[in-house]
Amino acid sequence: MLTKDQLAAELKRIATTQISDITRAVKEGQKAIALNEVRDMAQRLNRLADAFSPKAPARPATEGAEAA
């Protein structure tokens, strides 16, 4: 189980990295890459959320995640 400080650090790391990648892709006009980055961020956040409620049923894969 993560501590509150570890959770905060992980959320900041995910947000900083993904938002940077999304911003870069948008500036370069690469819509598909930006959308993939958004999906990746959602998956990472879902995995982090699942780590706090392991008894919850598994989340279905997001549509198109296999192509990412």
CHARMM-style PDB file with segment names, atoms N, HN, CA, C and O in Angstrom:
ATOM      1  N   MET     1       0.846  -1.183   0.000  1.00  0.00      PROA
ATOM      2  CA  MET     1       0.000   0.000   0.000  1.00  0.00      PROA
ATOM      3  C   MET     1       0.885   1.237   0.000  1.00  0.00      PROA
ATOM      4  O   MET     1       1.853   1.329   0.754  1.00  0.00      PROA
ATOM      5  N   LEU     2       0.538   2.174  -0.848  1.00  0.00      PROA
ATOM      6  HN  LEU     2      -0.249   2.100  -1.461  1.00  0.00      PROA
ATOM      7  CA  LEU     2       1.302   3.407  -0.940  1.00  0.00      PROA
ATOM      8  C   LEU     2       0.930   4.355   0.190  1.00  0.00      PROA
ATOM      9  O   LEU     2      -0.213   4.385   0.646  1.00  0.00      PROA
ATOM     10  N   THR     3       1.916   5.127   0.632  1.00  0.00      PROA
ATOM     11  HN  THR     3       2.844   5.103   0.262  1.00  0.00      PROA
ATOM     12  CA  THR     3       1.621   6.179   1.600  1.00  0.00      PROA
ATOM     13  C   THR     3       1.012   7.364   0.851  1.00  0.00      PROA
ATOM     14  O   THR     3       1.024   7.411  -0.379  1.00  0.00      PROA
ATOM     15  N   LYS     4       0.488   8.305   1.606  1.00  0.00      PROA
ATOM     16  HN  LYS     4       0.478   8.267   2.605  1.00  0.00      PROA
ATOM     17  CA  LYS     4      -0.099   9.490   0.987  1.00  0.00      PROA
ATOM     18  C   LYS     4       0.950  10.247   0.170  1.00  0.00      PROA
ATOM     19  O   LYS     4       0.644  10.731  -0.920  1.00  0.00      PROA
ATOM     20  N   ASP     5       2.163  10.356   0.671  1.00  0.00      PROA
ATOM     21  HN  ASP     5       2.411   9.964   1.556  1.00  0.00      PROA
ATOM     22  CA  ASP     5       3.232  11.056  -0.054  1.00  0.00      PROA
ATOM     23  C   ASP     5       3.634  10.301  -1.317  1.00  0.00      PROA
ATOM     24  O   ASP     5       3.891  10.918  -2.350  1.00  0.00      PROA
ATOM     25  N   GLN     6       3.690   8.974  -1.243  1.00  0.00      PROA
ATOM     26  HN  GLN     6       3.481   8.473  -0.403  1.00  0.00      PROA
ATOM     27  CA  GLN     6       4.029   8.177  -2.423  1.00  0.00      PROA
ATOM     28  C   GLN     6       2.945   8.304  -3.487  1.00  0.00      PROA
ATOM     29  O   GLN     6       3.246   8.414  -4.675  1.00  0.00      PROA
ATOM     30  N   LEU     7       1.697   8.289  -3.065  1.00  0.00      PROA
ATOM     31  HN  LEU     7       1.453   8.200  -2.099  1.00  0.00      PROA
ATOM     32  CA  LEU     7       0.579   8.445  -3.997  1.00  0.00      PROA
ATOM     33  C   LEU     7       0.648   9.809  -4.674  1.00  0.00      PROA
ATOM     34  O   LEU     7       0.491   9.914  -5.890  1.00  0.00      PROA
ATOM     35  N   ALA     8       0.883  10.844  -3.887  1.00  0.00      PROA
ATOM     36  HN  ALA     8       1.011  10.759  -2.899  1.00  0.00      PROA
ATOM     37  CA  ALA     8       0.974  12.190  -4.448  1.00  0.00      PROA
ATOM     38  C   ALA     8       2.112  12.276  -5.463  1.00  0.00      PROA
ATOM     39  O   ALA     8       1.952  12.866  -6.532  1.00  0.00      PROA
ATOM     40  N   ALA     9       3.244  11.694  -5.132  1.00  0.00      PROA
ATOM     41  HN  ALA     9       3.374  11.215  -4.264  1.00  0.00      PROA
ATOM     42  CA  ALA     9       4.392  11.717  -6.044  1.00  0.00      PROA
ATOM     43  C   ALA     9       4.090  10.962  -7.332  1.00  0.00      PROA
ATOM     44  O   ALA     9       4.454  11.411  -8.419  1.00  0.00      PROA
ATOM     45  N   GLU    10       3.429   9.823  -7.214  1.00  0.00      PROA
ATOM     46  HN  GLU    10       3.133   9.457  -6.331  1.00  0.00      PROA
ATOM     47  CA  GLU    10       3.093   9.028  -8.411  1.00  0.00      PROA
ATOM     48  C   GLU    10       2.073   9.751  -9.281  1.00  0.00      PROA
ATOM     49  O   GLU    10       2.204   9.759 -10.505  1.00  0.00      PROA
ATOM     50  N   LEU    11       1.064  10.356  -8.673  1.00  0.00      PROA
ATOM     51  HN  LEU    11       0.957  10.350  -7.679  1.00  0.00      PROA
ATOM     52  CA  LEU    11       0.081  11.118  -9.448  1.00  0.00      PROA
ATOM     53  C   LEU    11       0.745  12.290 -10.169  1.00  0.00      PROA
ATOM     54  O   LEU    11       0.441  12.561 -11.330  1.00  0.00      PROA
ATOM     55  N   LYS    12       1.642  12.976  -9.485  1.00  0.00      PROA
ATOM     56  HN  LYS    12       1.889  12.756  -8.542  1.00  0.00      PROA
ATOM     57  CA  LYS    12       2.352  14.100 -10.099  1.00  0.00      PROA
ATOM     58  C   LYS    12       3.228  13.618 -11.253  1.00  0.00      PROA
ATOM     59  O   LYS    12       3.295  14.267 -12.297  1.00  0.00      PROA
ATOM     60  N   ARG    13       3.898  12.483 -11.066  1.00  0.00      PROA
ATOM     61  HN  ARG    13       3.843  11.956 -10.218  1.00  0.00      PROA
ATOM     62  CA  ARG    13       4.758  11.934 -12.110  1.00  0.00      PROA
ATOM     63  C   ARG    13       3.939  11.568 -13.349  1.00  0.00      PROA
ATOM     64  O   ARG    13       4.310  11.912 -14.471  1.00  0.00      PROA
ATOM     65  N   ILE    14       2.830  10.873 -13.135  1.00  0.00      PROA
ATOM     66  HN  ILE    14       2.529  10.594 -12.223  1.00  0.00      PROA
ATOM     67  CA  ILE    14       1.969  10.481 -14.255  1.00  0.00      PROA
ATOM     68  C   ILE    14       1.448  11.722 -14.979  1.00  0.00      PROA
ATOM     69  O   ILE    14       1.531  11.814 -16.203  1.00  0.00      PROA
ATOM     70  N   ALA    15       0.915  12.665 -14.222  1.00  0.00      PROA
ATOM     71  HN  ALA    15       0.848  12.591 -13.227  1.00  0.00      PROA
ATOM     72  CA  ALA    15       0.347  13.866 -14.839  1.00  0.00      PROA
ATOM     73  C   ALA    15       1.403  14.660 -15.591  1.00  0.00      PROA
ATOM     74  O   ALA    15       1.174  15.081 -16.725  1.00  0.00      PROA
ATOM     75  N   THR    16       2.547  14.866 -14.974  1.00  0.00      PROA
ATOM     76  HN  THR    16       2.733  14.525 -14.052  1.00  0.00      PROA
ATOM     77  CA  THR    16       3.596  15.665 -15.610  1.00  0.00      PROA
ATOM     78  C   THR    16       4.068  15.022 -16.907  1.00  0.00      PROA
ATOM     79  O   THR    16       4.165  15.689 -17.938  1.00  0.00      PROA
ATOM     80  N   THR    17       4.357  13.743 -16.854  1.00  0.00      PROA
ATOM     81  HN  THR    17       4.278  13.201 -16.017  1.00  0.00      PROA
ATOM     82  CA  THR    17       4.861  13.041 -18.034  1.00  0.00      PROA
ATOM     83  C   THR    17       3.823  13.002 -19.148  1.00  0.00      PROA
ATOM     84  O   THR    17       4.123  13.344 -20.292  1.00  0.00      PROA
ATOM     85  N   GLN    18       2.620  12.592 -18.822  1.00  0.00      PROA
ATOM     86  HN  GLN    18       2.376  12.314 -17.893  1.00  0.00      PROA
ATOM     87  CA  GLN    18       1.594  12.420 -19.842  1.00  0.00      PROA
ATOM     88  C   GLN    18       1.148  13.758 -20.423  1.00  0.00      PROA
ATOM     89  O   GLN    18       0.982  13.874 -21.637  1.00  0.00      PROA
ATOM     90  N   ILE    19       0.952  14.757 -19.588  1.00  0.00      PROA
ATOM     91  HN  ILE    19       1.087  14.663 -18.602  1.00  0.00      PROA
ATOM     92  CA  ILE    19       0.507  16.059 -20.092  1.00  0.00      PROA
ATOM     93  C   ILE    19       1.573  16.661 -21.004  1.00  0.00      PROA
ATOM     94  O   ILE    19       1.252  17.293 -22.010  1.00  0.00      PROA
ATOM     95  N   SER    20       2.831  16.464 -20.650  1.00  0.00      PROA
ATOM     96  HN  SER    20       3.092  15.951 -19.832  1.00  0.00      PROA
ATOM     97  CA  SER    20       3.923  16.937 -21.502  1.00  0.00      PROA
ATOM     98  C   SER    20       3.866  16.255 -22.873  1.00  0.00      PROA
ATOM     99  O   SER    20       4.003  16.910 -23.907  1.00  0.00      PROA
ATOM    100  N   ASP    21       3.664  14.944 -22.871  1.00  0.00      PROA
ATOM    101  HN  ASP    21       3.553  14.411 -22.031  1.00  0.00      PROA
ATOM    102  CA  ASP    21       3.586  14.188 -24.132  1.00  0.00      PROA
ATOM    103  C   ASP    21       2.362  14.598 -24.952  1.00  0.00      PROA
ATOM    104  O   ASP    21       2.440  14.723 -26.174  1.00  0.00      PROA
ATOM    105  N   ILE    22       1.243  14.804 -24.281  1.00  0.00      PROA
ATOM    106  HN  ILE    22       1.179  14.702 -23.288  1.00  0.00      PROA
ATOM    107  CA  ILE    22       0.014  15.206 -24.971  1.00  0.00      PROA
ATOM    108  C   ILE    22       0.193  16.594 -25.582  1.00  0.00      PROA
ATOM    109  O   ILE    22      -0.175  16.818 -26.735  1.00  0.00      PROA
ATOM    110  N   THR    23       0.753  17.515 -24.819  1.00  0.00      PROA
ATOM    111  HN  THR    23       1.052  17.332 -23.882  1.00  0.00      PROA
ATOM    112  CA  THR    23       0.978  18.877 -25.304  1.00  0.00      PROA
ATOM    113  C   THR    23       1.889  18.879 -26.526  1.00  0.00      PROA
ATOM    114  O   THR    23       1.615  19.565 -27.510  1.00  0.00      PROA
ATOM    115  N   ARG    24       2.962  18.115 -26.461  1.00  0.00      PROA
ATOM    116  HN  ARG    24       3.185  17.557 -25.662  1.00  0.00      PROA
ATOM    117  CA  ARG    24       3.895  18.029 -27.584  1.00  0.00      PROA
ATOM    118  C   ARG    24       3.196  17.493 -28.831  1.00  0.00      PROA
ATOM    119  O   ARG    24       3.354  18.036 -29.925  1.00  0.00      PROA
ATOM    120  N   ALA    25       2.424  16.428 -28.655  1.00  0.00      PROA
ATOM    121  HN  ALA    25       2.295  15.987 -27.767  1.00  0.00      PROA
ATOM    122  CA  ALA    25       1.725  15.832 -29.795  1.00  0.00      PROA
ATOM    123  C   ALA    25       0.722  16.805 -30.409  1.00  0.00      PROA
ATOM    124  O   ALA    25       0.610  16.892 -31.632  1.00  0.00      PROA
ATOM    125  N   VAL    26      -0.006  17.536 -29.569  1.00  0.00      PROA
ATOM    126  HN  VAL    26       0.085  17.466 -28.576  1.00  0.00      PROA
ATOM    127  CA  VAL    26      -0.987  18.493 -30.069  1.00  0.00      PROA
ATOM    128  C   VAL    26      -0.285  19.612 -30.839  1.00  0.00      PROA
ATOM    129  O   VAL    26      -0.732  20.004 -31.917  1.00  0.00      PROA
ATOM    130  N   LYS    27       0.812  20.123 -30.285  1.00  0.00      PROA
ATOM    131  HN  LYS    27       1.175  19.805 -29.410  1.00  0.00      PROA
ATOM    132  CA  LYS    27       1.556  21.191 -30.963  1.00  0.00      PROA
ATOM    133  C   LYS    27       2.089  20.733 -32.314  1.00  0.00      PROA
ATOM    134  O   LYS    27       2.196  21.528 -33.247  1.00  0.00      PROA
ATOM    135  N   GLU    28       2.421  19.454 -32.415  1.00  0.00      PROA
ATOM    136  HN  GLU    28       2.334  18.809 -31.656  1.00  0.00      PROA
ATOM    137  CA  GLU    28       2.947  18.904 -33.662  1.00  0.00      PROA
ATOM    138  C   GLU    28       1.837  18.450 -34.606  1.00  0.00      PROA
ATOM    139  O   GLU    28       2.109  17.958 -35.701  1.00  0.00      PROA
ATOM    140  N   GLY    29       0.584  18.617 -34.177  1.00  0.00      PROA
ATOM    141  HN  GLY    29       0.363  19.016 -33.287  1.00  0.00      PROA
ATOM    142  CA  GLY    29      -0.544  18.237 -35.018  1.00  0.00      PROA
ATOM    143  C   GLY    29      -0.755  16.736 -35.122  1.00  0.00      PROA
ATOM    144  O   GLY    29      -1.361  16.262 -36.083  1.00  0.00      PROA
ATOM    145  N   GLN    30      -0.265  15.985 -34.148  1.00  0.00      PROA
ATOM    146  HN  GLN    30       0.227  16.371 -33.367  1.00  0.00      PROA
ATOM    147  CA  GLN    30      -0.367  14.527 -34.178  1.00  0.00      PROA
ATOM    148  C   GLN    30      -1.512  14.070 -33.270  1.00  0.00      PROA
ATOM    149  O   GLN    30      -1.308  13.639 -32.135  1.00  0.00      PROA
ATOM    150  N   LYS    31      -2.707  14.183 -33.812  1.00  0.00      PROA
ATOM    151  HN  LYS    31      -2.872  14.533 -34.734  1.00  0.00      PROA
ATOM    152  CA  LYS    31      -3.930  13.875 -33.055  1.00  0.00      PROA
ATOM    153  C   LYS    31      -3.935  12.432 -32.538  1.00  0.00      PROA
ATOM    154  O   LYS    31      -4.280  12.191 -31.381  1.00  0.00      PROA
ATOM    155  N   ALA    32      -3.559  11.485 -33.379  1.00  0.00      PROA
ATOM    156  HN  ALA    32      -3.279  11.680 -34.318  1.00  0.00      PROA
ATOM    157  CA  ALA    32      -3.592  10.072 -32.975  1.00  0.00      PROA
ATOM    158  C   ALA    32      -2.656   9.821 -31.795  1.00  0.00      PROA
ATOM    159  O   ALA    32      -3.005   9.095 -30.865  1.00  0.00      PROA
ATOM    160  N   ILE    33      -1.475  10.419 -31.832  1.00  0.00      PROA
ATOM    161  HN  ILE    33      -1.191  11.009 -32.588  1.00  0.00      PROA
ATOM    162  CA  ILE    33      -0.528  10.243 -30.728  1.00  0.00      PROA
ATOM    163  C   ILE    33      -1.070  10.878 -29.458  1.00  0.00      PROA
ATOM    164  O   ILE    33      -0.960  10.302 -28.376  1.00  0.00      PROA
ATOM    165  N   ALA    34      -1.656  12.067 -29.586  1.00  0.00      PROA
ATOM    166  HN  ALA    34      -1.745  12.535 -30.465  1.00  0.00      PROA
ATOM    167  CA  ALA    34      -2.240  12.735 -28.415  1.00  0.00      PROA
ATOM    168  C   ALA    34      -3.333  11.875 -27.793  1.00  0.00      PROA
ATOM    169  O   ALA    34      -3.399  11.736 -26.571  1.00  0.00      PROA
ATOM    170  N   LEU    35      -4.192  11.296 -28.635  1.00  0.00      PROA
ATOM    171  HN  LEU    35      -4.138  11.409 -29.628  1.00  0.00      PROA
ATOM    172  CA  LEU    35      -5.261  10.430 -28.119  1.00  0.00      PROA
ATOM    173  C   LEU    35      -4.693   9.174 -27.454  1.00  0.00      PROA
ATOM    174  O   LEU    35      -5.211   8.724 -26.432  1.00  0.00      PROA
ATOM    175  N   ASN    36      -3.643   8.615 -28.026  1.00  0.00      PROA
ATOM    176  HN  ASN    36      -3.223   8.980 -28.856  1.00  0.00      PROA
ATOM    177  CA  ASN    36      -3.002   7.446 -27.403  1.00  0.00      PROA
ATOM    178  C   ASN    36      -2.426   7.803 -26.045  1.00  0.00      PROA
ATOM    179  O   ASN    36      -2.496   7.008 -25.108  1.00  0.00      PROA
ATOM    180  N   GLU    37      -1.859   8.991 -25.937  1.00  0.00      PROA
ATOM    181  HN  GLU    37      -1.802   9.636 -26.699  1.00  0.00      PROA
ATOM    182  CA  GLU    37      -1.306   9.434 -24.655  1.00  0.00      PROA
ATOM    183  C   GLU    37      -2.411   9.604 -23.613  1.00  0.00      PROA
ATOM    184  O   GLU    37      -2.222   9.273 -22.442  1.00  0.00      PROA
ATOM    185  N   VAL    38      -3.573  10.123 -24.045  1.00  0.00      PROA
ATOM    186  HN  VAL    38      -3.727  10.391 -24.996  1.00  0.00      PROA
ATOM    187  CA  VAL    38      -4.705  10.264 -23.124  1.00  0.00      PROA
ATOM    188  C   VAL    38      -5.155   8.884 -22.642  1.00  0.00      PROA
ATOM    189  O   VAL    38      -5.424   8.690 -21.457  1.00  0.00      PROA
ATOM    190  N   ARG    39      -5.233   7.927 -23.572  1.00  0.00      PROA
ATOM    191  HN  ARG    39      -5.014   8.085 -24.535  1.00  0.00      PROA
ATOM    192  CA  ARG    39      -5.618   6.550 -23.191  1.00  0.00      PROA
ATOM    193  C   ARG    39      -4.600   5.948 -22.231  1.00  0.00      PROA
ATOM    194  O   ARG    39      -4.964   5.293 -21.254  1.00  0.00      PROA
ATOM    195  N   ASP    40      -3.331   6.174 -22.515  1.00  0.00      PROA
ATOM    196  HN  ASP    40      -3.035   6.705 -23.309  1.00  0.00      PROA
ATOM    197  CA  ASP    40      -2.271   5.652 -21.651  1.00  0.00      PROA
ATOM    198  C   ASP    40      -2.384   6.236 -20.248  1.00  0.00      PROA
ATOM    199  O   ASP    40      -2.233   5.520 -19.259  1.00  0.00      PROA
ATOM    200  N   MET    41      -2.651   7.542 -20.162  1.00  0.00      PROA
ATOM    201  HN  MET    41      -2.773   8.125 -20.966  1.00  0.00      PROA
ATOM    202  CA  MET    41      -2.800   8.172 -18.854  1.00  0.00      PROA
ATOM    203  C   MET    41      -3.993   7.573 -18.110  1.00  0.00      PROA
ATOM    204  O   MET    41      -3.909   7.311 -16.910  1.00  0.00      PROA
ATOM    205  N   ALA    42      -5.084   7.360 -18.805  1.00  0.00      PROA
ATOM    206  HN  ALA    42      -5.153   7.572 -19.780  1.00  0.00      PROA
ATOM    207  CA  ALA    42      -6.266   6.764 -18.179  1.00  0.00      PROA
ATOM    208  C   ALA    42      -5.959   5.366 -17.650  1.00  0.00      PROA
ATOM    209  O   ALA    42      -6.382   5.009 -16.551  1.00  0.00      PROA
ATOM    210  N   GLN    43      -5.230   4.583 -18.424  1.00  0.00      PROA
ATOM    211  HN  GLN    43      -4.885   4.873 -19.317  1.00  0.00      PROA
ATOM    212  CA  GLN    43      -4.865   3.234 -17.985  1.00  0.00      PROA
ATOM    213  C   GLN    43      -3.971   3.278 -16.752  1.00  0.00      PROA
ATOM    214  O   GLN    43      -4.161   2.505 -15.813  1.00  0.00      PROA
ATOM    215  N   ARG    44      -3.006   4.175 -16.756  1.00  0.00      PROA
ATOM    216  HN  ARG    44      -2.851   4.803 -17.519  1.00  0.00      PROA
ATOM    217  CA  ARG    44      -2.105   4.296 -15.605  1.00  0.00      PROA
ATOM    218  C   ARG    44      -2.867   4.708 -14.349  1.00  0.00      PROA
ATOM    219  O   ARG    44      -2.636   4.168 -13.267  1.00  0.00      PROA
ATOM    220  N   LEU    45      -3.776   5.667 -14.504  1.00  0.00      PROA
ATOM    221  HN  LEU    45      -3.964   6.106 -15.383  1.00  0.00      PROA
ATOM    222  CA  LEU    45      -4.566   6.106 -13.357  1.00  0.00      PROA
ATOM    223  C   LEU    45      -5.502   5.002 -12.876  1.00  0.00      PROA
ATOM    224  O   LEU    45      -5.706   4.842 -11.672  1.00  0.00      PROA
ATOM    225  N   ASN    46      -6.071   4.240 -13.807  1.00  0.00      PROA
ATOM    226  HN  ASN    46      -5.905   4.370 -14.785  1.00  0.00      PROA
ATOM    227  CA  ASN    46      -6.923   3.115 -13.413  1.00  0.00      PROA
ATOM    228  C   ASN    46      -6.137   2.056 -12.649  1.00  0.00      PROA
ATOM    229  O   ASN    46      -6.619   1.519 -11.651  1.00  0.00      PROA
ATOM    230  N   ARG    47      -4.913   1.754 -13.121  1.00  0.00      PROA
ATOM    231  HN  ARG    47      -4.522   2.190 -13.932  1.00  0.00      PROA
ATOM    232  CA  ARG    47      -4.088   0.772 -12.405  1.00  0.00      PROA
ATOM    233  C   ARG    47      -3.744   1.267 -11.009  1.00  0.00      PROA
ATOM    234  O   ARG    47      -3.738   0.491 -10.053  1.00  0.00      PROA
ATOM    235  N   LEU    48      -3.458   2.557 -10.891  1.00  0.00      PROA
ATOM    236  HN  LEU    48      -3.463   3.187 -11.668  1.00  0.00      PROA
ATOM    237  CA  LEU    48      -3.152   3.126  -9.581  1.00  0.00      PROA
ATOM    238  C   LEU    48      -4.377   3.049  -8.671  1.00  0.00      PROA
ATOM    239  O   LEU    48      -4.263   2.701  -7.496  1.00  0.00      PROA
ATOM    240  N   ALA    49      -5.542   3.375  -9.219  1.00  0.00      PROA
ATOM    241  HN  ALA    49      -5.634   3.657 -10.174  1.00  0.00      PROA
ATOM    242  CA  ALA    49      -6.780   3.283  -8.437  1.00  0.00      PROA
ATOM    243  C   ALA    49      -7.047   1.843  -8.023  1.00  0.00      PROA
ATOM    244  O   ALA    49      -7.472   1.591  -6.896  1.00  0.00      PROA
ATOM    245  N   ASP    50      -6.800   0.897  -8.927  1.00  0.00      PROA
ATOM    246  HN  ASP    50      -6.455   1.103  -9.842  1.00  0.00      PROA
ATOM    247  CA  ASP    50      -7.011  -0.516  -8.608  1.00  0.00      PROA
ATOM    248  C   ASP    50      -6.090  -0.980  -7.486  1.00  0.00      PROA
ATOM    249  O   ASP    50      -6.447  -1.880  -6.726  1.00  0.00      PROA
ATOM    250  N   ALA    51      -4.929  -0.388  -7.378  1.00  0.00      PROA
ATOM    251  HN  ALA    51      -4.638   0.343  -7.995  1.00  0.00      PROA
ATOM    252  CA  ALA    51      -3.993  -0.761  -6.319  1.00  0.00      PROA
ATOM    253  C   ALA    51      -4.561  -0.435  -4.938  1.00  0.00      PROA
ATOM    254  O   ALA    51      -4.161  -1.035  -3.940  1.00  0.00      PROA
ATOM    255  N   PHE    52      -5.496   0.518  -4.883  1.00  0.00      PROA
ATOM    256  HN  PHE    52      -5.821   1.006  -5.693  1.00  0.00      PROA
ATOM    257  CA  PHE    52      -6.103   0.892  -3.615  1.00  0.00      PROA
ATOM    258  C   PHE    52      -7.376   0.114  -3.311  1.00  0.00      PROA
ATOM    259  O   PHE    52      -7.867   0.150  -2.183  1.00  0.00      PROA
ATOM    260  N   SER    53      -7.907  -0.577  -4.291  1.00  0.00      PROA
ATOM    261  HN  SER    53      -7.507  -0.606  -5.207  1.00  0.00      PROA
ATOM    262  CA  SER    53      -9.099  -1.394  -4.056  1.00  0.00      PROA
ATOM    263  C   SER    53      -8.948  -2.716  -4.800  1.00  0.00      PROA
ATOM    264  O   SER    53      -9.663  -2.975  -5.768  1.00  0.00      PROA
ATOM    265  N   PRO    54      -8.010  -3.555  -4.344  1.00  0.00      PROA
ATOM    266  CA  PRO    54      -7.739  -4.805  -5.045  1.00  0.00      PROA
ATOM    267  C   PRO    54      -8.922  -5.771  -5.071  1.00  0.00      PROA
ATOM    268  O   PRO    54      -8.949  -6.683  -5.897  1.00  0.00      PROA
ATOM    269  N   LYS    55      -9.894  -5.588  -4.186  1.00  0.00      PROA
ATOM    270  HN  LYS    55      -9.872  -4.847  -3.515  1.00  0.00      PROA
ATOM    271  CA  LYS    55     -11.049  -6.484  -4.162  1.00  0.00      PROA
ATOM    272  C   LYS    55     -12.086  -6.095  -5.207  1.00  0.00      PROA
ATOM    273  O   LYS    55     -13.019  -6.856  -5.465  1.00  0.00      PROA
ATOM    274  N   ALA    56     -11.935  -4.927  -5.805  1.00  0.00      PROA
ATOM    275  HN  ALA    56     -11.178  -4.309  -5.595  1.00  0.00      PROA
ATOM    276  CA  ALA    56     -12.880  -4.476  -6.827  1.00  0.00      PROA
ATOM    277  C   ALA    56     -12.701  -5.343  -8.071  1.00  0.00      PROA
ATOM    278  O   ALA    56     -11.598  -5.811  -8.348  1.00  0.00      PROA
ATOM    279  N   PRO    57     -13.783  -5.556  -8.818  1.00  0.00      PROA
ATOM    280  CA  PRO    57     -13.664  -6.349 -10.051  1.00  0.00      PROA
ATOM    281  C   PRO    57     -12.714  -5.675 -11.029  1.00  0.00      PROA
ATOM    282  O   PRO    57     -12.571  -4.453 -11.037  1.00  0.00      PROA
ATOM    283  N   ALA    58     -12.079  -6.478 -11.837  1.00  0.00      PROA
ATOM    284  HN  ALA    58     -12.195  -7.471 -11.830  1.00  0.00      PROA
ATOM    285  CA  ALA    58     -11.129  -5.952 -12.824  1.00  0.00      PROA
ATOM    286  C   ALA    58     -11.851  -5.025 -13.787  1.00  0.00      PROA
ATOM    287  O   ALA    58     -12.980  -5.294 -14.197  1.00  0.00      PROA
ATOM    288  N   ARG    59     -11.195  -3.944 -14.142  1.00  0.00      PROA
ATOM    289  HN  ARG    59     -10.277  -3.726 -13.809  1.00  0.00      PROA
ATOM    290  CA  ARG    59     -11.778  -2.993 -15.086  1.00  0.00      PROA
ATOM    291  C   ARG    59     -11.597  -3.528 -16.497  1.00  0.00      PROA
ATOM    292  O   ARG    59     -10.551  -4.090 -16.822  1.00  0.00      PROA
ATOM    293  N   PRO    60     -12.602  -3.359 -17.327  1.00  0.00      PROA
ATOM    294  CA  PRO    60     -12.452  -3.807 -18.725  1.00  0.00      PROA
ATOM    295  C   PRO    60     -11.424  -2.926 -19.428  1.00  0.00      PROA
ATOM    296  O   PRO    60     -11.278  -1.746 -19.107  1.00  0.00      PROA
ATOM    297  N   ALA    61     -10.723  -3.506 -20.380  1.00  0.00      PROA
ATOM    298  HN  ALA    61     -10.841  -4.464 -20.641  1.00  0.00      PROA
ATOM    299  CA  ALA    61      -9.758  -2.739 -21.158  1.00  0.00      PROA
ATOM    300  C   ALA    61     -10.487  -1.678 -21.938  1.00  0.00      PROA
ATOM    301  O   ALA    61     -11.587  -1.910 -22.438  1.00  0.00      PROA
ATOM    302  N   THR    62      -9.879  -0.506 -22.047  1.00  0.00      PROA
ATOM    303  HN  THR    62      -8.985  -0.317 -21.641  1.00  0.00      PROA
ATOM    304  CA  THR    62     -10.523   0.545 -22.815  1.00  0.00      PROA
ATOM    305  C   THR    62     -10.507   0.191 -24.286  1.00  0.00      PROA
ATOM    306  O   THR    62      -9.587  -0.474 -24.763  1.00  0.00      PROA
ATOM    307  N   GLU    63     -11.495   0.623 -24.983  1.00  0.00      PROA
ATOM    308  HN  GLU    63     -12.242   1.163 -24.595  1.00  0.00      PROA
ATOM    309  CA  GLU    63     -11.642   0.291 -26.390  1.00  0.00      PROA
ATOM    310  C   GLU    63     -10.446   0.796 -27.177  1.00  0.00      PROA
ATOM    311  O   GLU    63     -10.060   1.959 -27.059  1.00  0.00      PROA
ATOM    312  N   GLY    64      -9.871  -0.068 -27.965  1.00  0.00      PROA
ATOM    313  HN  GLY    64     -10.184  -1.013 -28.060  1.00  0.00      PROA
ATOM    314  CA  GLY    64      -8.734   0.321 -28.800  1.00  0.00      PROA
ATOM    315  C   GLY    64      -7.413   0.296 -28.057  1.00  0.00      PROA
ATOM    316  O   GLY    64      -6.393   0.671 -28.636  1.00  0.00      PROA
ATOM    317  N   ALA    65      -7.383  -0.127 -26.805  1.00  0.00      PROA
ATOM    318  HN  ALA    65      -8.212  -0.431 -26.335  1.00  0.00      PROA
ATOM    319  CA  ALA    65      -6.151  -0.122 -26.016  1.00  0.00      PROA
ATOM    320  C   ALA    65      -5.125  -1.093 -26.601  1.00  0.00      PROA
ATOM    321  O   ALA    65      -3.921  -0.906 -26.427  1.00  0.00      PROA
ATOM    322  N   GLU    66      -5.600  -2.123 -27.290  1.00  0.00      PROA
ATOM    323  HN  GLU    66      -6.579  -2.275 -27.431  1.00  0.00      PROA
ATOM    324  CA  GLU    66      -4.677  -3.104 -27.861  1.00  0.00      PROA
ATOM    325  C   GLU    66      -3.788  -2.470 -28.928  1.00  0.00      PROA
ATOM    326  O   GLU    66      -2.649  -2.896 -29.121  1.00  0.00      PROA
ATOM    327  N   ALA    67      -4.295  -1.472 -29.607  1.00  0.00      PROA
ATOM    328  HN  ALA    67      -5.220  -1.126 -29.450  1.00  0.00      PROA
ATOM    329  CA  ALA    67      -3.534  -0.817 -30.678  1.00  0.00      PROA
ATOM    330  C   ALA    67      -2.511   0.157 -30.146  1.00  0.00      PROA
ATOM    331  O   ALA    67      -1.600   0.551 -30.875  1.00  0.00      PROA
ATOM    332  N   ALA    68      -2.638   0.556 -28.888  1.00  0.00      PROA
ATOM    333  HN  ALA    68      -3.377   0.236 -28.297  1.00  0.00      PROA
ATOM    334  CA  ALA    68      -1.742   1.567 -28.307  1.00  0.00      PROA
ATOM    335  C   ALA    68      -0.376   1.025 -28.015  1.00  0.00      PROA
ATOM    336  OT1 ALA    68       0.486   1.755 -27.525  1.00  0.00      PROA
TER     337      ALA     68
END
